[in-house]
Amino acid sequence: MEHHTLTVSRTAHYYTLGKPGAHIRQLWLACHGYAQMAAEFLEQLRPIDDGSRLIVAPEGLNYFYKKGFDGPIGANWMTRYEREAAIADNGAYLEALLYRHTAALSPQVRIVLFGFSQGVATLCRWITRYHPPFHDLILWAGLPPEDLSYREHLDYLAERNLYWYFSPDDPFLSPERREQVRRIEARDGLSFRPITFQGAHDIPAAALQEAAENLLDRSV
C-alpha cells in the first residue's frame, strides 16, 4: 500500500463583525478553540464590536459530531492525524484571509491576532511559517506549541507585542502546564506579557474589553 496526497480546492467559512472602511482602527483575526463553531465563538467577541474594529473569525476546516453520530457539530484546526498537512492548510487559509481583509482597510490599521485555546497553537504555527504582518498577538487560555523553534524568528517577533492571557482557575491550564510558557521563553529568548483574568476556560467580557481598549489606546 502506498500513501499519496492531492491538493484540492475546498470551501472555508468565516464570520465577521464590523464593516470595512476608513473608520476601522483595528483588524482582529480571531481563531476559535476546539469543538467550537466560528459563529458562536464570534458572539463571545461581540462586547468589543464598537465600530472601530473589524473582527474576522475563520472556522476550522475539520468538522465532527460532538456527541455520537448526530446532533451538535464542532470544528477543529487539527488532530495528530496527518498533522503536518493540516498545519500547512491552516497557514495558507489564514494567510489568504488576512490579505483579503487588509486590502480593504487603511495601511495604518492595527492588526491584532487573537487565539483562544486550540486557536493559540494554530496562530503560532501560522506566524512562524509565514511571518504575516501584525502588531499584537493575544494568546488566550492556551499555550504556544513547545515543538516550535521561536528563536529562529526573534527578529520578526521583536517589534510585536506578545500577550498571554490565562485564568489561574482554568481546568485545562494547571500550574504545571503553564510552566511550558516559561520553558519556551528561557529556551528561545522570547518574552510574553502574562495577564491573568478571573474566570475559567472562557473569555469574560470585562477582561476582553480591557484588553481591547488597551490596544485601541495604542493604535496608530
C-alpha positions as CSV (number, residue, x, y, z in Angstrom):
1,M,0.0,0.0,0.0
2,E,1.3,3.5,-1.0
3,H,0.2,6.7,0.6
4,H,-0.4,9.7,-1.8
5,T,-1.6,13.3,-1.4
6,L,-3.5,15.6,-3.7
7,T,-4.0,19.2,-3.0
8,V,-7.6,20.3,-3.9
9,S,-9.6,23.5,-3.5
10,R,-12.3,23.5,-0.8
11,T,-14.7,26.0,0.7
12,A,-13.7,27.6,4.0
13,H,-16.2,29.5,6.2
14,Y,-15.7,32.6,8.3
15,Y,-17.8,35.2,10.0
16,T,-17.2,38.9,10.7
17,L,-18.3,41.7,13.0
18,G,-18.0,45.3,11.7
19,K,-17.8,46.8,8.2
20,P,-14.6,47.6,6.3
21,G,-13.8,51.3,5.9
22,A,-11.7,54.2,6.8
23,H,-13.2,54.2,10.3
24,I,-11.7,50.8,11.2
25,R,-8.7,51.2,13.5
26,Q,-8.1,47.6,14.4
27,L,-8.4,44.4,12.4
28,W,-8.8,41.4,14.6
29,L,-8.3,37.9,13.2
30,A,-9.6,35.5,15.8
31,C,-9.2,31.7,15.9
32,H,-11.7,29.7,17.9
33,G,-11.0,26.7,20.2
34,Y,-11.5,23.0,19.8
35,A,-15.1,21.9,19.1
36,Q,-16.4,25.5,18.6
37,M,-18.0,26.9,15.5
38,A,-16.9,30.3,14.3
39,A,-20.3,32.0,14.6
40,E,-20.8,31.0,18.3
41,F,-17.2,32.0,19.0
42,L,-17.6,35.4,17.4
43,E,-20.6,36.0,19.8
44,Q,-18.1,35.9,22.6
45,L,-16.2,38.8,21.0
46,R,-19.3,40.9,20.4
47,P,-18.5,43.1,23.5
48,I,-15.7,44.7,21.6
49,D,-17.7,45.4,18.5
50,D,-17.9,49.1,19.0
51,G,-17.5,50.3,15.3
52,S,-13.7,50.8,15.5
53,R,-12.9,47.2,14.8
54,L,-13.4,44.6,12.1
55,I,-13.3,41.2,13.7
56,V,-12.8,38.2,11.4
57,A,-13.4,34.7,12.8
58,P,-12.3,31.8,10.5
59,E,-13.7,28.4,11.1
60,G,-11.5,25.3,11.3
61,L,-11.6,23.1,8.2
62,N,-12.5,19.9,10.1
63,Y,-16.0,19.1,11.4
64,F,-17.4,16.4,13.6
65,Y,-20.4,15.4,15.7
66,K,-19.6,16.3,19.2
67,K,-21.8,13.5,20.6
68,G,-22.2,10.3,18.7
69,F,-23.5,10.3,15.1
70,D,-25.8,13.2,15.2
71,G,-26.6,16.4,17.0
72,P,-24.3,19.5,17.7
73,I,-21.4,19.9,15.3
74,G,-18.0,21.3,16.3
75,A,-14.9,22.3,14.3
76,N,-11.3,21.9,15.0
77,W,-8.0,23.0,13.5
78,M,-6.1,19.8,13.5
79,T,-5.6,16.4,15.2
80,R,-2.5,14.3,15.4
81,Y,-3.5,12.5,12.2
82,E,-1.7,14.0,9.2
83,R,-0.9,17.0,11.3
84,E,1.7,18.5,9.0
85,A,-0.7,18.7,6.1
86,A,-3.3,20.3,8.4
87,I,-0.7,22.8,9.6
88,A,0.1,23.8,6.1
89,D,-3.5,24.0,5.1
90,N,-4.4,26.2,8.1
91,G,-1.4,28.5,7.4
92,A,-2.4,29.0,3.7
93,Y,-6.0,29.6,4.8
94,L,-5.2,32.3,7.4
95,E,-2.7,33.9,5.1
96,A,-5.4,34.3,2.4
97,L,-8.0,35.5,4.8
98,L,-5.7,38.2,6.3
99,Y,-4.7,39.7,3.0
100,R,-8.3,39.6,1.7
101,H,-9.3,42.0,4.5
102,T,-6.2,44.2,4.8
103,A,-6.7,45.1,1.2
104,A,-9.9,46.8,2.1
105,L,-8.5,48.8,5.1
106,S,-6.2,51.6,5.7
107,P,-2.4,50.8,5.7
108,Q,-2.3,52.2,9.2
109,V,-4.8,49.7,10.6
110,R,-3.6,47.9,13.7
111,I,-3.6,44.1,13.1
112,V,-4.5,42.0,16.2
113,L,-4.2,38.2,16.1
114,F,-6.3,36.6,18.8
115,G,-6.3,32.9,19.5
116,F,-8.5,31.0,22.1
117,S,-7.5,27.6,23.4
118,Q,-6.6,25.4,20.3
119,G,-6.6,28.6,18.2
120,V,-3.5,29.7,20.2
121,A,-1.4,26.9,18.6
122,T,-2.9,27.5,15.2
123,L,-1.8,31.2,15.2
124,C,1.7,30.4,16.5
125,R,2.2,27.8,13.8
126,W,1.0,30.2,11.1
127,I,3.0,33.2,12.1
128,T,6.3,31.2,12.4
129,R,5.7,29.7,9.0
130,Y,4.5,32.7,7.0
131,H,5.6,35.8,9.0
132,P,2.4,37.8,8.3
133,P,2.2,41.4,9.3
134,F,0.7,42.1,12.7
135,H,1.1,44.4,15.7
136,D,-0.4,42.3,18.6
137,L,-0.6,38.6,19.3
138,I,-3.1,37.7,22.1
139,L,-2.9,34.1,23.2
140,W,-6.0,33.4,25.4
141,A,-6.5,30.3,27.5
142,G,-4.0,28.3,25.5
143,L,-0.3,27.5,25.2
144,P,2.2,28.2,22.4
145,P,3.4,24.9,21.0
146,E,6.6,23.7,22.5
147,D,7.8,22.0,19.4
148,L,8.3,25.2,17.5
149,S,11.7,27.0,17.5
150,Y,10.8,30.6,18.2
151,R,14.5,31.6,18.4
152,E,14.7,31.4,14.6
153,H,12.0,34.1,14.4
154,L,13.2,36.6,17.1
155,D,13.9,39.4,14.7
156,Y,10.4,39.1,13.3
157,L,8.8,38.9,16.7
158,A,10.9,41.6,18.4
159,E,8.8,44.6,17.3
160,R,5.5,42.9,18.1
161,N,3.5,42.7,21.3
162,L,3.0,39.2,22.6
163,Y,0.4,38.7,25.3
164,W,-0.6,35.6,27.2
165,Y,-3.9,35.7,29.0
166,F,-4.9,33.0,31.3
167,S,-7.1,32.3,34.4
168,P,-5.4,30.6,37.4
169,D,-8.7,28.6,37.7
170,D,-8.6,27.3,34.1
171,P,-9.0,23.5,34.5
172,F,-7.1,22.9,31.3
173,L,-4.1,25.0,32.3
174,S,-2.7,23.7,35.5
175,P,0.4,25.4,37.1
176,E,2.5,22.5,35.7
177,R,1.1,23.1,32.2
178,R,1.6,26.8,32.4
179,E,5.3,26.2,33.0
180,Q,5.5,25.4,29.3
181,V,5.5,29.2,28.6
182,R,8.4,29.7,30.9
183,R,10.4,26.9,29.3
184,I,9.8,28.4,25.8
185,E,10.9,31.8,27.0
186,A,14.1,30.5,28.7
187,R,14.9,28.3,25.7
188,D,14.3,30.7,22.8
189,G,14.7,34.1,24.3
190,L,11.1,35.0,23.8
191,S,9.1,37.2,26.1
192,F,5.3,37.0,26.6
193,R,3.5,39.6,28.7
194,P,1.4,37.4,31.2
195,I,-2.0,38.8,32.2
196,T,-4.4,36.9,34.4
197,F,-8.2,37.2,34.5
198,Q,-11.0,35.9,36.7
199,G,-12.8,33.1,35.1
200,A,-12.1,29.6,33.9
201,H,-11.6,28.3,30.3
202,D,-13.5,31.2,28.8
203,I,-13.4,34.8,27.6
204,P,-15.0,37.0,30.2
205,A,-16.4,40.2,28.6
206,A,-14.8,42.5,31.1
207,A,-11.3,41.1,30.6
208,L,-11.7,41.1,26.8
209,Q,-12.9,44.7,26.8
210,E,-9.9,45.8,28.9
211,A,-7.5,44.0,26.6
212,A,-9.1,45.6,23.5
213,E,-9.2,49.1,25.0
214,N,-5.6,49.0,25.9
215,L,-4.7,48.2,22.3
216,L,-7.0,50.9,21.0
217,D,-5.2,53.4,23.1
218,R,-2.0,52.5,21.4
219,S,-3.4,52.2,17.9
220,V,-1.7,54.1,15.1
